[in-house]
Amino acid sequence: MKIITATLLTFILSFIAGIYIEFWWSFVIISFLVGLFIHQKPFKAFLSGFLGLFLLWGVLSFWIDWKNNSILSTKIATLLPLSGSPILLIIVTAFVGGLLSGTSALNGSLLRKSNKD
């Protein structure tokens, strides 16, 4: 149950932070704090941080792609070795965000664990 709570908190708070905070990496701070304050084992903290932001960035990337008829994502995917596939670009974008968020949540969980010992 904690993994669902942490995933939803990461998703919602990162979305809100993205609206009101100027820098794009504000989700890293959110993930760290969620990992720090919600008691989970390190792997579960990583997983909840990863899933929360993977879903958020995947949904937001898909929404932006859909709104501009895949024009920008096709051009960017052509520049990268993705064979011009906008879907692959969305997946890679979500994966990178998920890794950053998961690592941050893992660090928060490990900090809690180190302070506990």
C-alpha positions as CSV (number, residue, x, y, z in Angstrom):
1,M,0.0,0.0,0.0
2,K,2.9,2.4,0.7
3,I,4.3,1.9,-2.8
4,I,1.0,3.1,-4.3
5,T,0.8,6.0,-1.9
6,A,4.4,7.0,-2.7
7,T,3.9,6.6,-6.5
8,L,0.8,8.8,-6.4
9,L,2.5,11.4,-4.2
10,T,5.4,11.5,-6.6
11,F,3.1,11.8,-9.6
12,I,0.9,14.5,-8.1
13,L,3.5,16.6,-6.3
14,S,5.9,16.5,-9.3
15,F,3.1,17.7,-11.6
16,I,2.3,20.6,-9.2
17,A,6.0,21.4,-8.7
18,G,6.4,21.5,-12.5
19,I,3.7,24.1,-12.7
20,Y,4.9,26.4,-10.0
21,I,8.7,25.9,-9.7
22,E,10.9,27.4,-12.4
23,F,13.5,24.6,-12.9
24,W,12.7,21.4,-14.7
25,W,14.4,19.1,-12.2
26,S,12.1,20.1,-9.3
27,F,10.7,16.5,-9.4
28,V,14.1,15.3,-8.1
29,I,13.5,17.2,-4.8
30,I,9.9,15.9,-4.6
31,S,11.1,12.3,-5.1
32,F,13.8,12.6,-2.6
33,L,11.3,14.0,0.0
34,V,8.8,11.3,-0.7
35,G,11.5,8.6,-0.4
36,L,12.7,10.2,2.9
37,F,9.3,10.6,4.6
38,I,7.5,7.4,3.4
39,H,9.0,4.4,5.1
40,Q,9.9,1.8,2.4
41,K,12.7,-0.5,1.6
42,P,15.2,1.0,-0.8
43,F,14.0,-1.1,-3.8
44,K,10.4,-0.2,-3.3
45,A,11.3,3.5,-2.8
46,F,13.2,3.4,-6.2
47,L,10.3,1.6,-7.8
48,S,7.7,4.1,-6.6
49,G,9.8,7.1,-7.6
50,F,10.5,5.5,-11.0
51,L,6.9,4.6,-11.7
52,G,5.5,8.0,-10.5
53,L,7.7,10.0,-12.8
54,F,7.7,7.4,-15.7
55,L,3.9,7.7,-15.8
56,L,3.9,11.5,-15.4
57,W,6.4,12.2,-18.1
58,G,4.9,9.5,-20.3
59,V,1.4,11.0,-20.1
60,L,2.7,14.6,-20.5
61,S,4.9,13.7,-23.4
62,F,2.1,11.8,-25.1
63,W,-0.3,14.8,-24.5
64,I,2.2,17.3,-26.0
65,D,2.8,14.9,-28.9
66,W,-0.9,14.4,-29.6
67,K,-1.6,18.2,-29.4
68,N,1.0,19.0,-32.1
69,N,0.2,16.0,-34.3
70,S,3.7,14.4,-33.7
71,I,5.5,17.1,-35.7
72,L,8.1,18.0,-33.1
73,S,8.6,14.5,-31.7
74,T,9.1,13.0,-35.2
75,K,11.8,15.6,-36.0
76,I,13.6,15.0,-32.7
77,A,13.3,11.2,-33.0
78,T,14.9,11.6,-36.5
79,L,17.9,13.4,-35.0
80,L,18.3,10.7,-32.4
81,P,18.9,7.0,-33.3
82,L,15.2,6.2,-32.9
83,S,14.2,5.7,-36.6
84,G,11.9,8.7,-36.5
85,S,9.5,7.0,-34.0
86,P,7.7,9.4,-31.8
87,I,6.5,6.6,-29.5
88,L,10.1,5.5,-28.9
89,L,11.0,9.1,-28.0
90,I,8.1,9.2,-25.5
91,I,9.2,6.0,-23.9
92,V,12.9,7.1,-23.7
93,T,11.8,10.4,-22.2
94,A,9.7,8.7,-19.6
95,F,12.4,6.2,-18.9
96,V,15.1,8.9,-18.3
97,G,12.7,10.8,-16.0
98,G,11.9,7.6,-14.2
99,L,15.6,6.8,-13.6
100,L,16.3,10.3,-12.2
101,S,13.2,10.2,-9.9
102,G,13.8,6.6,-8.8
103,T,17.5,7.3,-7.9
104,S,16.4,10.4,-6.0
105,A,13.7,8.4,-4.0
106,L,16.3,5.7,-3.4
107,N,18.7,8.3,-1.9
108,G,15.9,9.6,0.3
109,S,15.2,6.1,1.5
110,L,18.8,5.3,2.1
111,L,19.3,8.6,4.0
112,R,16.4,7.7,6.3
113,K,17.9,4.2,6.8
114,S,21.4,5.6,7.6
115,N,19.9,8.1,10.2
116,K,18.0,5.3,11.8
117,D,21.0,3.1,12.3
